[in-house]
Amino acid sequence: MAQIVKDTGYTERTIYGIQKKARDRGYNPSKDTKIFLRYVEDAPRVGRPKKATPELEEEVIKTISKNSTTRELSTANIAEIVGPLAKGGTISARTIHRILRRRGYKPCKPTAKPGLTKEAKLARLKWCLDHKDWTLEDWKNVIWSDETSVTWGGQRGRIRVWRKESEAYNHHCIRRRWKGFKQFMFWGCFSYDKRGPCHIWEDETDKEKEEAKEWLKKKNAELELICKEEWELTTPMRRLRITRNFRGTKPKWRWCEKTGKLERKASRGGIDWYRYYRVIFEKKLLPFTKECEATRPNTIVQEDNASCHAHKHQGRVYNFWKIIKMLWPANSPDINAIEPYWF
């Protein structure tokens, strides 16, 4: 017996129990030279039958897979829906939880995606139809650009680990938080065969803010005469009372943002049109575009519709340098070739 205990690792009591079970099932050590599986295998269990039948499991999966609303149902709500199909007419939330885990489902944070209106969907469709016949040579002319958020000294997003209650301080379950934790924006661009410049955005300094004020003052002085001429040409002649008198006050020229004046709106240190133009476009994107145009004359610059890209001043700069900008539909990060490569 001591040798059997040593070889199997079972206690003497367990071994005697297995021996008794075999004898009760007809095993006779004096006659039988072999011990068959039927002598020692577990007997069929008695008790309440399982409610989680294969048919019920399929119904649970079918229920949660209907739409986005059913994907968010709790196990208690799912139990109420599929309960009438179970034996006895009810099923517990715990049983539903075991079914889902057994089939590979687990609660996860939903993937975030920009909402699309009907107009935005039509714009995306139009963009795709307009470019469906483009060849590889056409796409080689595009410079793709974008910004992404970077976490320095930590991990982005909500992190989950599998552990027991007693494993809170297990070194595999600990995520270190380093001193100097910081988040910042990173900008980059590339074309088919060239890796473009990149930039790490830092907080704007007081010196840079003063330089911005001086630049805006000088630029607005240059723009005011140009914008005033444009305003006088585009304002309807009848409102200027050239031909006859009309009701209402006569329009008067006022130099403001609406008529073309460049202004910076108060922000919490974000990236506005001025910083994007002075730091990215003027010093990085424009030289890279000219470099690409040397080998590809039809170079096109892609930018999304962020406010810093879509500002009226950027349009003037594109026109001045005769750079083609790709018209971009709203809320379409998945169309940008740079998106899959950020991480």
C-alpha positions as CSV (number, residue, x, y, z in Angstrom):
1,M,0.0,0.0,0.0
2,A,2.8,2.4,0.9
3,Q,4.3,1.9,-2.6
4,I,0.9,2.6,-4.3
5,V,0.5,5.8,-2.2
6,K,4.0,6.9,-3.3
7,D,3.5,6.1,-7.0
8,T,0.0,7.6,-7.3
9,G,0.0,10.5,-4.8
10,Y,-3.4,9.4,-3.5
11,T,-4.1,8.9,0.2
12,E,-4.7,5.4,1.6
13,R,-8.4,6.3,2.2
14,T,-8.9,7.2,-1.4
15,I,-7.2,4.0,-2.6
16,Y,-9.3,1.9,-0.3
17,G,-12.4,3.7,-1.6
18,I,-11.5,2.9,-5.3
19,Q,-10.9,-0.7,-4.3
20,K,-14.2,-1.0,-2.6
21,K,-16.0,0.5,-5.6
22,A,-14.3,-2.0,-7.9
23,R,-15.3,-5.0,-5.8
24,D,-18.9,-3.7,-5.6
25,R,-18.9,-3.7,-9.4
26,G,-17.8,-7.3,-9.7
27,Y,-14.0,-7.2,-9.5
28,N,-12.5,-10.3,-7.9
29,P,-8.7,-10.0,-7.4
30,S,-8.4,-13.8,-7.1
31,K,-9.9,-14.4,-10.5
32,D,-9.4,-11.2,-12.6
33,T,-6.0,-10.4,-13.9
34,K,-7.1,-7.1,-15.4
35,I,-8.9,-4.1,-13.9
36,F,-11.4,-2.8,-16.5
37,L,-12.4,0.9,-16.7
38,R,-16.0,0.0,-15.8
39,Y,-14.8,-1.0,-12.3
40,V,-13.4,2.4,-11.4
41,E,-15.0,5.1,-13.6
42,D,-17.4,7.6,-12.1
43,A,-21.0,6.6,-12.0
44,P,-23.6,8.7,-13.7
45,R,-24.5,11.6,-11.4
46,V,-28.0,11.8,-10.0
47,G,-29.7,15.1,-9.3
48,R,-31.2,18.0,-11.1
49,P,-30.5,17.9,-14.9
50,K,-28.5,20.7,-16.5
51,K,-30.5,23.6,-17.7
52,A,-27.7,24.8,-20.1
53,T,-28.6,22.5,-23.0
54,P,-27.0,23.1,-26.4
55,E,-30.2,24.5,-27.7
56,L,-30.4,27.0,-24.8
57,E,-26.8,28.0,-25.4
58,E,-27.5,28.8,-29.0
59,E,-30.5,30.9,-28.0
60,V,-28.3,32.9,-25.6
61,I,-25.7,33.6,-28.4
62,K,-28.5,34.4,-30.8
63,T,-30.0,36.8,-28.3
64,I,-26.9,38.9,-27.6
65,S,-25.9,38.9,-31.3
66,K,-29.0,40.7,-32.6
67,N,-27.8,44.3,-32.4
68,S,-25.8,46.8,-30.4
69,T,-28.5,47.1,-27.7
70,T,-28.5,43.4,-27.0
71,R,-24.7,43.4,-26.8
72,E,-25.0,45.6,-23.7
73,L,-27.6,43.4,-21.9
74,S,-26.7,42.2,-18.4
75,T,-26.7,38.5,-17.6
76,A,-29.8,39.1,-15.5
77,N,-31.7,40.6,-18.5
78,I,-30.5,37.8,-20.8
79,A,-31.8,35.3,-18.2
80,E,-35.3,36.9,-18.3
81,I,-35.4,36.7,-22.1
82,V,-34.3,33.1,-22.6
83,G,-35.6,31.8,-19.3
84,P,-39.0,30.5,-20.7
85,L,-37.0,28.2,-23.0
86,A,-35.2,26.5,-20.2
87,K,-36.4,23.5,-18.2
88,G,-38.6,24.8,-15.4
89,G,-39.1,28.1,-17.2
90,T,-36.3,30.0,-15.4
91,I,-32.6,30.2,-15.6
92,S,-30.1,32.1,-13.3
93,A,-27.8,34.9,-14.3
94,R,-24.9,32.9,-13.1
95,T,-25.7,30.1,-15.6
96,I,-25.9,32.7,-18.4
97,H,-22.5,34.0,-17.3
98,R,-21.0,30.5,-17.5
99,I,-22.5,29.9,-20.9
100,L,-21.0,33.1,-22.3
101,R,-17.6,32.5,-20.8
102,R,-17.6,28.9,-22.1
103,R,-18.4,30.2,-25.6
104,G,-15.5,32.7,-25.5
105,Y,-17.5,35.9,-24.6
106,K,-16.3,38.3,-21.9
107,P,-17.3,41.9,-20.9
108,C,-15.1,44.4,-22.8
109,K,-14.9,48.1,-23.3
110,P,-16.8,48.9,-26.6
111,T,-14.7,50.2,-29.5
112,A,-15.2,53.9,-30.0
113,K,-15.9,55.2,-33.5
114,P,-17.0,58.7,-34.6
115,G,-20.7,59.0,-35.2
116,L,-21.8,59.4,-38.8
117,T,-24.8,61.4,-39.9
118,K,-26.6,60.7,-43.2
119,E,-24.8,63.6,-44.8
120,A,-21.4,62.3,-43.6
121,K,-22.2,58.8,-44.9
122,L,-23.0,60.3,-48.3
123,A,-19.8,62.4,-48.3
124,R,-17.8,59.3,-47.5
125,L,-19.5,57.3,-50.3
126,K,-18.9,60.2,-52.8
127,W,-15.2,60.3,-51.8
128,C,-14.9,56.6,-52.4
129,L,-16.6,56.7,-55.7
130,D,-14.5,59.7,-56.8
131,H,-11.3,57.7,-56.0
132,K,-12.3,54.2,-57.0
133,D,-10.6,54.3,-60.3
134,W,-7.3,55.8,-59.0
135,T,-4.3,53.7,-59.8
136,L,-1.3,53.0,-57.6
137,E,0.6,55.8,-59.5
138,D,-2.2,58.2,-58.4
139,W,-2.0,57.2,-54.8
140,K,1.8,57.6,-54.8
141,N,1.3,61.3,-55.2
142,V,-0.5,61.6,-51.8
143,I,1.2,62.8,-48.6
144,W,-0.7,61.3,-45.7
145,S,-0.6,63.2,-42.4
146,D,-2.3,63.1,-39.0
147,E,-1.8,63.6,-35.2
148,T,-2.1,61.1,-32.4
149,S,-2.1,61.2,-28.6
150,V,1.0,59.6,-26.9
151,T,1.3,58.6,-23.3
152,W,4.8,58.9,-21.9
153,G,5.6,57.0,-18.7
154,G,2.3,54.9,-18.7
155,Q,-0.1,53.0,-20.8
156,R,-3.1,54.4,-22.7
157,G,-6.6,53.2,-22.0
158,R,-8.1,51.0,-19.4
159,I,-5.9,48.0,-18.6
160,R,-7.4,44.7,-17.1
161,V,-5.5,41.7,-15.7
162,W,-6.7,38.2,-14.7
163,R,-5.9,37.6,-11.1
164,K,-7.2,36.1,-7.8
165,E,-8.1,38.3,-4.9
166,S,-4.9,37.3,-3.2
167,E,-2.7,38.2,-6.2
168,A,-3.2,42.0,-6.0
169,Y,0.6,42.5,-5.4
170,N,1.8,39.7,-7.7
171,H,4.5,41.2,-9.9
172,H,2.7,40.1,-13.0
173,C,-0.4,42.0,-11.9
174,I,1.3,45.3,-11.2
175,R,1.6,48.1,-13.7
176,R,4.3,50.6,-12.8
177,R,3.6,54.3,-12.9
178,W,6.8,56.2,-13.5
179,K,7.6,59.7,-12.3
180,G,7.3,62.2,-15.2
181,F,4.1,60.7,-16.6
182,K,3.0,62.9,-19.5
183,Q,0.6,63.0,-22.4
184,F,1.4,64.9,-25.6
185,M,0.4,65.1,-29.3
186,F,2.6,63.7,-32.1
187,W,2.3,64.7,-35.7
188,G,3.7,62.8,-38.6
189,C,3.4,62.3,-42.4
190,F,4.6,60.1,-45.2
191,S,4.2,59.5,-48.9
192,Y,4.5,56.3,-50.9
193,D,8.3,56.2,-51.0
194,K,9.3,58.9,-48.5
195,R,9.1,59.2,-44.8
196,G,8.2,62.8,-43.9
197,P,9.1,64.9,-40.9
198,C,7.4,64.5,-37.5
199,H,6.9,66.7,-34.5
200,I,6.2,66.4,-30.8
201,W,4.0,69.1,-29.5
202,E,5.1,70.9,-26.4
203,D,3.2,73.5,-24.4
204,E,3.4,77.0,-25.9
205,T,5.8,79.2,-24.0
206,D,5.3,82.8,-23.0
207,K,7.9,83.9,-25.5
208,E,6.0,82.1,-28.3
209,K,2.8,83.7,-27.3
210,E,4.4,87.2,-27.6
211,E,5.8,86.3,-31.0
212,A,2.3,85.2,-32.1
213,K,0.8,88.6,-31.1
214,E,3.5,90.4,-33.1
215,W,3.0,88.1,-36.1
216,L,-0.8,88.5,-36.1
217,K,-0.5,92.3,-35.8
218,K,1.8,92.5,-38.8
219,K,-0.2,89.9,-40.9
220,N,-3.6,91.6,-40.2
221,A,-2.1,95.0,-41.3
222,E,-1.3,93.4,-44.7
223,L,-4.6,91.6,-45.0
224,E,-7.0,94.4,-44.1
225,L,-6.7,96.3,-47.4
226,I,-7.0,93.1,-49.4
227,C,-10.1,91.9,-47.4
228,K,-11.7,95.3,-47.6
229,E,-11.5,95.3,-51.4
230,E,-13.0,91.8,-51.5
231,W,-15.8,92.8,-49.1
232,E,-16.7,95.8,-51.3
233,L,-16.8,93.6,-54.4
234,T,-18.9,90.8,-52.9
235,T,-21.3,93.0,-50.9
236,P,-24.5,93.4,-53.1
237,M,-24.5,96.7,-55.0
238,R,-28.1,97.4,-54.0
239,R,-27.1,97.4,-50.3
240,L,-24.4,100.0,-51.1
241,R,-27.3,102.3,-52.4
242,I,-25.5,102.9,-55.7
243,T,-28.6,102.7,-57.9
244,R,-31.4,103.6,-55.5
245,N,-32.4,103.8,-51.8
246,F,-33.4,100.6,-50.1
247,R,-34.7,99.9,-46.6
248,G,-32.3,99.1,-43.8
249,T,-29.0,100.5,-42.7
250,K,-26.2,100.8,-45.2
251,P,-23.4,98.2,-44.6
252,K,-20.2,99.5,-43.0
253,W,-16.9,98.0,-43.2
254,R,-15.7,96.5,-39.9
255,W,-12.4,94.7,-39.6
256,C,-13.1,91.6,-37.6
257,E,-12.8,87.8,-37.8
258,K,-16.0,87.6,-40.0
259,T,-14.4,89.9,-42.6
260,G,-11.1,88.1,-42.6
261,K,-9.1,89.3,-39.6
262,L,-6.9,86.6,-38.1
263,E,-7.5,86.0,-34.5
264,R,-6.5,83.3,-31.9
265,K,-9.3,82.1,-29.6
266,A,-8.5,81.4,-26.0
267,S,-7.7,77.8,-25.4
268,R,-6.0,75.6,-22.8
269,G,-2.8,75.2,-24.7
270,G,-4.2,73.2,-27.6
271,I,-3.0,73.2,-31.2
272,D,-4.8,76.0,-33.1
273,W,-4.5,77.1,-36.7
274,Y,-1.6,79.5,-35.9
275,R,0.6,77.0,-34.2
276,Y,-0.1,74.4,-36.8
277,Y,0.8,76.9,-39.6
278,R,3.9,78.2,-38.0
279,V,5.3,75.0,-36.6
280,I,4.1,72.3,-38.9
281,F,3.0,73.7,-42.3
282,E,5.6,76.4,-42.7
283,K,8.6,74.5,-41.3
284,K,7.9,70.9,-42.0
285,L,5.0,70.0,-44.3
286,L,5.6,72.8,-47.0
287,P,9.4,71.9,-47.4
288,F,8.5,68.1,-47.6
289,T,5.7,68.8,-50.2
290,K,8.2,70.8,-52.3
291,E,10.7,67.9,-52.0
292,C,8.0,65.4,-53.2
293,E,7.0,67.7,-56.1
294,A,10.5,67.6,-57.4
295,T,9.9,63.9,-58.4
296,R,6.1,63.8,-58.4
297,P,4.7,67.1,-59.9
298,N,1.1,66.2,-59.0
299,T,1.7,65.9,-55.3
300,I,-1.5,66.1,-53.1
301,V,-1.5,66.8,-49.4
302,Q,-4.1,65.0,-47.3
303,E,-5.3,66.6,-44.0
304,D,-8.4,65.9,-42.1
305,N,-11.0,68.5,-41.1
306,A,-9.6,69.4,-37.7
307,S,-10.1,73.1,-37.0
308,C,-6.4,73.8,-37.2
309,H,-6.3,72.4,-40.8
310,A,-9.6,73.9,-42.1
311,H,-8.9,77.5,-41.0
312,K,-9.3,80.1,-43.8
313,H,-5.6,81.1,-43.5
314,Q,-4.5,77.6,-44.4
315,G,-6.6,77.9,-47.6
316,R,-4.8,81.1,-48.6
317,V,-1.4,79.5,-48.0
318,Y,-2.3,76.4,-50.2
319,N,-3.5,78.8,-53.0
320,F,-0.4,80.9,-52.7
321,W,2.0,78.0,-53.0
322,K,-0.2,76.3,-55.6
323,I,-0.4,73.1,-53.5
324,I,-3.3,70.7,-54.1
325,K,-5.2,69.6,-51.0
326,M,-7.3,66.5,-50.9
327,L,-10.9,67.2,-50.1
328,W,-11.6,65.1,-47.0
329,P,-15.0,63.8,-45.7
330,A,-15.9,64.4,-42.1
331,N,-15.3,61.7,-39.4
332,S,-13.3,59.4,-41.6
333,P,-10.2,58.3,-39.8
334,D,-10.4,54.8,-41.2
335,I,-9.8,56.1,-44.8
336,N,-6.5,57.7,-43.8
337,A,-3.6,55.4,-44.7
338,I,-1.6,56.6,-41.7
339,E,-4.2,55.3,-39.1
340,P,-3.2,51.6,-39.1
341,Y,0.5,52.4,-38.5
342,W,0.2,54.6,-35.4
343,F,0.6,51.8,-32.9
